[in-house]
């Protein structure tokens, strides 16, 4: 449900890398690369990364807007 953008979102909810990758519909290695490149803010809990749900959803919205802009430009150029 979270990946589809539905469901209850708790304020300050934190996701594991697997959960965050599922929400973004990307592989876990791809998500880890985003974390290592500081594209997504995160914190370490022991050896494991945690990402705030709010940051994951903001990143997903940003990527969606960028994708729409590129598609609009392609349609305009065609």
C-alpha positions as CSV (number, residue, x, y, z in Angstrom):
1,X,0.0,0.0,0.0
2,X,2.8,2.4,0.8
3,X,4.4,1.9,-2.6
4,X,1.1,2.8,-4.3
5,X,0.9,6.0,-2.2
6,X,-1.9,4.8,-0.1
7,X,-2.1,4.0,3.6
8,X,-1.3,5.6,6.9
9,X,1.9,7.6,7.0
10,X,3.2,8.2,10.4
11,X,5.1,11.4,11.1
12,X,8.8,10.7,11.4
13,X,8.3,7.1,10.3
14,X,11.6,5.5,9.3
15,X,12.1,2.8,6.7
16,X,14.7,0.2,6.2
17,X,16.6,0.2,2.9
18,X,14.4,-2.7,1.7
19,X,11.2,-0.9,2.6
20,X,12.4,2.4,1.0
21,X,13.4,0.5,-2.2
22,X,9.9,-1.0,-2.3
23,X,8.3,2.4,-2.0
24,X,10.4,3.8,-4.8
25,X,10.1,0.6,-6.9
26,X,13.8,0.3,-7.3
27,X,16.4,-2.4,-6.3
28,X,18.0,-2.3,-2.9
29,X,21.5,-1.8,-4.4
30,X,20.2,1.2,-6.4
31,X,18.8,2.7,-3.2
32,X,22.0,2.1,-1.3
33,X,23.8,4.0,-4.1
34,X,21.4,6.9,-3.6
35,X,22.2,6.9,0.1
36,X,26.0,6.7,-0.4
37,X,25.8,9.6,-2.9
38,X,23.7,11.6,-0.4
39,X,20.8,11.9,-2.8
40,X,18.5,10.8,0.0
41,X,19.2,11.8,3.6
42,X,19.5,8.9,6.0
43,X,21.0,7.9,9.3
44,X,22.8,4.8,10.4
45,X,21.5,2.5,13.1
46,X,24.4,0.2,13.7
47,X,25.4,-1.0,10.2
48,X,22.0,-0.4,8.8
49,X,20.6,2.7,7.1
50,X,17.3,4.3,7.9
51,X,15.4,6.7,5.7
52,X,12.5,8.9,6.7
53,X,9.3,8.2,4.9
54,X,8.8,11.9,4.3
55,X,12.2,12.0,2.4
56,X,11.4,8.9,0.3
57,X,8.1,10.4,-0.7
58,X,9.6,13.8,-1.5
59,X,12.3,12.1,-3.7
60,X,9.6,10.0,-5.5
61,X,7.6,13.2,-6.2
62,X,10.7,15.0,-7.4
63,X,11.6,12.2,-9.8
64,X,8.0,12.1,-11.1
65,X,8.1,15.8,-11.8
66,X,11.4,15.5,-13.6
67,X,10.1,12.6,-15.7
68,X,7.0,14.5,-16.6
69,X,9.1,17.5,-17.7
70,X,11.2,15.3,-20.0
71,X,8.2,13.6,-21.5
72,X,6.5,17.0,-22.1
73,X,9.6,18.3,-23.8
74,X,9.8,15.1,-26.0
75,X,6.2,15.5,-27.0
76,X,6.7,19.2,-27.8
77,X,9.8,18.4,-29.9
78,X,7.9,15.6,-31.8
